[in-house]
Amino acid sequence: MTHWITLLAVERVAKSGGLFDLDATLPLMAIQFLILALILNATLYQPLGNAIDKRNEYIRNNQLTAQERLAKAEKLAQQYEQELAGARRQAQAIIAEATAEGQKIAAQKIAVAQQEAQVQREQASQEIEQQKQQALAALEQQVDALSRQILEKLLGADLVARR
């Protein structure tokens, strides 16, 4: 079948006088081409171009919105980090204050305990001194009594009583 189409085309070219025959069909074909281009432009290309433009605008708006949200999120993250750092500093200050207060209380209790120990040592010293004085006094009485007995035995009771 393709053979017959080729023969018809060759026969038609042979009758008309050449490949480019300038007759009334050329302007008609140009007008048809222009009308087809206008129709395609109005029905296909313009709506397609508008859809592409709207899509580009939509993408651009979404990118701008995303960038704004990202900037806002970064700003919030930075703000939260600053607040967290402030909270950490406050916590460290509270811990340091509590530690200092605990050390102060411990130092006070140690001082009170040392004072009590000192008082107890002094009381014990006084008691020891009293007992020592009592023991010395008792010892002195015993020495006096023994001395008197020795003198009485050596010298006699009459001489010791006169003295």
Phi, psi and omega in degrees: 000323178296334178295318180293322181293321179294319179296319179295320180292321180291320180295320181293319180294323181292325181285321188281339174108357176164177182287320180250097179259119182269094175231202186285349181285333181295309177297325180294318177296320179296318180294318178298319179298315180295318179296317178298318179297318179295317180294314179297321179297315182289322186266330187243306189290316180296311178298322178295317177297318178297318179297318179295318178297317179297319179297316177298318179296319178298315179297316180298316179297318178295321178295317179297316179297317180296319179296319178297317179294320178297316179298318180295318179296318178296320179295316178296319179298317179296318179297316179295322177296319178295318178296320178296317178297319177297318178296321177296318179297318179297317179298317179295322178295318179295317178297316179297319179295316179296320178297315180296318179295319177297318178296322179296315179296317179298318179297320179296316180295321177297317180296317179297316179297320179295320178296317178297318178297319179296317179297316179296321177297316180296318179297316179298320178298315180296318179297317179297318180296318178297313180297323178296315179297318179296316180296319179296319180295317180295319179295320180295320178296318179294320178297316179299317181294317179294318179299317180297317180297317180297314180297320180296320181288323182280312187262333182110156186286332182290319181289325182287326182288332179288327184289000000 
